[in-house]
Each structure stands twice: as structure tokens, then as C-alpha cells.
């Protein structure tokens, strides 16, 4: 999704992915450090333990956090947003194949919010 958004080829290796993220000033971090989950069902998440995002926020000029999927947005709002009230949060739709409600074109349109924020 991000490669398409930035009109680049999909990075294949870890080094290429790291270079891509750095080039576009993107940090990727999970909201949760751990949880109990049945398969890949977000609805089954129990005992969530949030990641310590201070590692990122205390070392980089974060202006905006994008979460992907409703559950990630909910968890970020619960655990992290209160700690960083001056950081904008924008919830994006999940790119998971389980999100059959949105076409690729719809997802690309929704993810334009990232480009708008970077300008």
C-alpha cells in the first residue's frame, strides 16, 4: 500500500523496507506489545499490553500517528492518545484481505491522508 502511495516499487528486503521508511520519514510500530488472540481475529483480543511508544515519541518529532484498522485505532485511543495530546491521530482502514468492504481504489484514496499530512 505504501509503495503504491509513494509511486515506488515494492521494497523486497529488510534493508529496502528500512530505506523506504527512512526516506519517507515513516516509523512503523505496533500499538500492542502482546495480547491473547484467537487466530487473526481482532475481536478476540484479550489482555492487551501496550507498547511503550515513548521510545519513539521521545526521540523523534512525531506530528501524526496513523493506525490501520478499527481495533488499532481503538487501542491507540485507549492507551496512547491521552499521553500525547498534541499529536494528531488519523485512523485508516485495514489493508487486510479480511476487509473485503473496501476496494483497492478505496484504500488508496483513504491512504492519501498520509501524503496530505507529509506536505
Contact map, one row per residue, 1 for C-alpha under 8 A:
11111000000000000000000000000000000000000000000000000000000000000000000000000000000000000000001000000000000100000000000
11111100000000000000000000000000000000000000000000000000000000000000000000000000000000000000000000000000000000000000000
11111111111000000000000000000000000000000000000000000000000000000000000000000000000000000000000000000000000000000000000
11111111110000000000000000000000000000000000000000000000000000000000000000000000000000000000000000000000000100000000000
11111111000000000000000000000000000000000000000000000000000000000000000000000000000000000000000000000000000100110010000
01111111000000000000000000000000000000000000000000000000000000000000000000000000000000000000000000000000000000000000000
00111111100000000000000000000000000000000000000000000000000000000000000000000000000000000000000000000000000000000000000
00111111110000000000000000000000000000000000000000000000000000000000000000000000000000000000000000000000000000000000000
00110011111000000000000000000000000000000000000000000000000000000000000000000000000000000000000000000000000000000000000
00110001111100000000000000000000000000000000000000000000000000000000000000000000000000000000000000000000000000000000000
00100000111111011001000000000000000000000000000000000000000000000000000000000000000000000000000000000000000000000000000
00000000011111011000000000000000000000000000000000000000000000000000000000000000000000000000000000000000000000000000000
00000000001111111000000000000000000000000000000000000000000000000000000000000000000000000000000000000000000000000000000
00000000001111111100000000000000000000000000000000000000000000000000000000000000000000000000000000000000000000000000000
00000000000011111110000000000000000000000000000000000000000000000000000000000000000000000000000000000000000000000000000
00000000001111111111000000000000000000000000000000000000000000000000000000000000000000000000000000000000000000000000000
00000000001111111111100000000000000000000000000000000000000000000000000000000000000000000000000000000000000000000000000
00000000000001111111110000000000000000000000000000000000000000000000000000000000000000000000000000000000000000000000000
00000000000000111111111000000000000000000000000000000000000000000000000000000000000000000000000000000000000000000000000
00000000001000011111111100000000000000000000000000000000000000000000000000000000000000000000000000000000000000000000000
00000000000000001111111111100000000000000000000000000000000000000000000000000000000000000000000000000000000000000000000
00000000000000000111111111100000000000000000000000000000000000000000000000000000000000000000000000000000000000000000000
00000000000000000011111111000000000000000000000000000000000000000000000000000000000000000000000000000000000000000000000
00000000000000000001111111000000000000000000000000000000000000000000000000000000000000000000000000000000000000000000000
00000000000000000000111111100000000000000000000000000000000000000000000000000000000000000000000000000000000000000000000
00000000000000000000111111110000000000000000000000000000000000000000000000000000000000000000000000000000000000000000000
00000000000000000000110011111000000000000000000000000000000000000000000000000000000000000000000000000000000000000000000
00000000000000000000000001111100000000000000000000000000000000000000000000000000000000000000000000000000000000000000000
00000000000000000000000000111110000000000000000000000000000000000000000000000000000000000000000000000000000000000000000
00000000000000000000000000011111100000000000000000100000000000000000000000000000000000000000000000000000000000000000000
00000000000000000000000000001111100000000000000001101000000000000000000100110000000000000000000000000000000000000000000
00000000000000000000000000000111111000000000000111100000000000000000000000100000000000000000000000000000000000000000000
00000000000000000000000000000111111000000000000111110000000000000000000000000000000000000000000000000000000000000000000
00000000000000000000000000000001111100000000000111100000000000000000000000000000000000000000000000000000000000000000000
00000000000000000000000000000001111110000000111110000000000000000000000000000000000000000000000000000000000000000000000
00000000000000000000000000000000011111000001111100000000000000000000000000000000000000000000000000000000000000000000000
00000000000000000000000000000000001111111101110000000000000000000000000000000000000000000000000000000000000000000000000
00000000000000000000000000000000000111111001100000000000000000000000000000000000000000000000000000000000000000000000000
00000000000000000000000000000000000011111000000000000000000000000000000000000000000000000000000000000000000000000000000
00000000000000000000000000000000000011111100000000000000000000000000000000000000000000000000000000000000000000000000000
00000000000000000000000000000000000011111111100000000000000000000000000000000000000000000000000000000000000000000000000
00000000000000000000000000000000000010011111100000000000000000000000001000000000000000000000000000000000000000000000000
00000000000000000000000000000000000000001111100000000000000000000000001000000000000000000000000000000000000000000000000
00000000000000000000000000000000000111001111110000000000000000000000000000000000000000000000000000000000000000000000000
00000000000000000000000000000000001111001111111100000000000000000000000000000000000000000000000000000000000000000000000
00000000000000000000000000000000001110000001111100000000000000000000000000000000000000000000000000000000000000000000000
00000000000000000000000000000000001100000000111110000000000000000000000000000000000000000000000000000000000000000000000
00000000000000000000000000000001111100000000111111000000000000000000000000000000000000000000000000000000000000000000000
00000000000000000000000000000001111000000000001111100000000000000000000000000000000000000000000000000000000000000000000
00000000000000000000000000000011110000000000000111110000000000000000000000000010000000000000000000000000000000000000000
00000000000000000000000000000111110000000000000011111000000000000000000000000000000000000000000000000000000000000000000
00000000000000000000000000000000100000000000000001111110000000000000000000000000000000000000000000000000000000000000000
00000000000000000000000000000010000000000000000000111111100000000000000000000001000000000000000000000000000000000000000
00000000000000000000000000000000000000000000000000011111110000000000000000000000000000000000000000000000000000000000000
00000000000000000000000000000000000000000000000000011111111000000000000000000000000000000000000000000000000000000000000
00000000000000000000000000000000000000000000000000001111111100000000000000000000000000000000000000000000000000000000000
00000000000000000000000000000000000000000000000000001111111111000000000000000000000000000000000000000000000000000000000
00000000000000000000000000000000000000000000000000000111111100000000000000000000000000000000000000000000000000000000000
00000000000000000000000000000000000000000000000000000011111110000000000000000000000000000000000000000000000000000000000
00000000000000000000000000000000000000000000000000000001111111000000000000000000000000000000000000000000000000000000000
00000000000000000000000000000000000000000000000000000000101111100000000000000000000000000000000000000000000000000000000
00000000000000000000000000000000000000000000000000000000100111111000000000000000000000100000000000000000000000000000000
00000000000000000000000000000000000000000000000000000000000011111000000000000000000000110000000000000000000000000000000
00000000000000000000000000000000000000000000000000000000000001111100000000000000000000111100000000000000000000000000100
00000000000000000000000000000000000000000000000000000000000001111110000000000000000000111100000000000000000000000000000
00000000000000000000000000000000000000000000000000000000000000011111000000000000000000001111000000000000000000000100000
00000000000000000000000000000000000000000000000000000000000000001111100110010000000000001111000000000000000000000000000
00000000000000000000000000000000000000000000000000000000000000000111110110000000000000000011111000000000000000000000000
00000000000000000000000000000000000000000000000000000000000000000011111110000000000000000011111000000000000000000000000
00000000000000000000000000000000000000000000000000000000000000000001111111000000000000000011110000000000000000000000000
00000000000000000000000000000000000000000110000000000000000000000000111111100000000000000000000000000000000000000000000
00000000000000000000000000000010000000000000000000000000000000000011111111110000000000000000000000000000000000000000000
00000000000000000000000000000000000000000000000000000000000000000011111111111000000000000010000000000000000000000000000
00000000000000000000000000000000000000000000000000000000000000000000011111111100000000000000000000000000000000000000000
00000000000000000000000000000011000000000000000000000000000000000000001111111111000000000000000000000000000000000000000
00000000000000000000000000000010000000000000000000000000000000000010000111111111100000000000000000000000000000000000000
00000000000000000000000000000000000000000000000000000000000000000000000011111111110000000000000000000000000000000000000
00000000000000000000000000000000000000000000000000000000000000000000000001111111110000000000000000000000000000000000000
00000000000000000000000000000000000000000000000001000000000000000000000000111111111000000000000000000000000000000000000
00000000000000000000000000000000000000000000000000001000000000000000000000111111111100000000000000000000000000000000000
00000000000000000000000000000000000000000000000000000000000000000000000000011111111110101000000000000000000000000000000
00000000000000000000000000000000000000000000000000000000000000000000000000001111111110000000000000000000000000000000000
00000000000000000000000000000000000000000000000000000000000000000000000000000011111110000000000000000000000000000000000
00000000000000000000000000000000000000000000000000000000000000000000000000000001111111100000000000000000000000000000000
00000000000000000000000000000000000000000000000000000000000000000000000000000000111111110000000000000000000000000000000
00000000000000000000000000000000000000000000000000000000000000000000000000000000000111110000000000000000000000000000000
00000000000000000000000000000000000000000000000000000000000001111000000000000000100111111000000000000000000000000000000
00000000000000000000000000000000000000000000000000000000000000111000000000000000000011111100000000000000000000000000000
00000000000000000000000000000000000000000000000000000000000000011110000000000000100000111110000000000000000000000000000
00000000000000000000000000000000000000000000000000000000000000011110000000000000000000011111000000000000000000000000000
00000000000000000000000000000000000000000000000000000000000000000111110010000000000000001111100000000000000000000000000
00000000000000000000000000000000000000000000000000000000000000000111110000000000000000000111110000000000000001100000000
00000000000000000000000000000000000000000000000000000000000000000001110000000000000000000011111000000000001001000000000
00000000000000000000000000000000000000000000000000000000000000000001110000000000000000000001111100100000000000000000000
10000000000000000000000000000000000000000000000000000000000000000001100000000000000000000000111110100000001000000000000
00000000000000000000000000000000000000000000000000000000000000000000000000000000000000000000011111100000000000000000000
00000000000000000000000000000000000000000000000000000000000000000000000000000000000000000000001111110000000000000000000
00000000000000000000000000000000000000000000000000000000000000000000000000000000000000000000000111110000000000000000000
00000000000000000000000000000000000000000000000000000000000000000000000000000000000000000000011111111100000000000000000
00000000000000000000000000000000000000000000000000000000000000000000000000000000000000000000000011111110000000000000000
00000000000000000000000000000000000000000000000000000000000000000000000000000000000000000000000000111110000000000000000
00000000000000000000000000000000000000000000000000000000000000000000000000000000000000000000000000111111111000000000000
00000000000000000000000000000000000000000000000000000000000000000000000000000000000000000000000000011111111000000000000
00000000000000000000000000000000000000000000000000000000000000000000000000000000000000000000000000000111111100000000000
00000000000000000000000000000000000000000000000000000000000000000000000000000000000000000000000000000111111110000000000
00000000000000000000000000000000000000000000000000000000000000000000000000000000000000000000000000000111111111000000000
00000000000000000000000000000000000000000000000000000000000000000000000000000000000000000000101000000111111111100000000
10011000000000000000000000000000000000000000000000000000000000000000000000000000000000000000000000000001111111110000000
00000000000000000000000000000000000000000000000000000000000000000000000000000000000000000000000000000000111111110000000
00000000000000000000000000000000000000000000000000000000000000000000000000000000000000000001100000000000011111111000000
00001000000000000000000000000000000000000000000000000000000000000000000000000000000000000001000000000000001111111110000
00001000000000000000000000000000000000000000000000000000000000000000000000000000000000000000000000000000000111111111000
00000000000000000000000000000000000000000000000000000000000000000000000000000000000000000000000000000000000001111111100
00000000000000000000000000000000000000000000000000000000000000000100000000000000000000000000000000000000000000111111110
00001000000000000000000000000000000000000000000000000000000000000000000000000000000000000000000000000000000000111111111
00000000000000000000000000000000000000000000000000000000000000000000000000000000000000000000000000000000000000011111111
00000000000000000000000000000000000000000000000000000000000000010000000000000000000000000000000000000000000000001111111
00000000000000000000000000000000000000000000000000000000000000000000000000000000000000000000000000000000000000000111111
00000000000000000000000000000000000000000000000000000000000000000000000000000000000000000000000000000000000000000011111
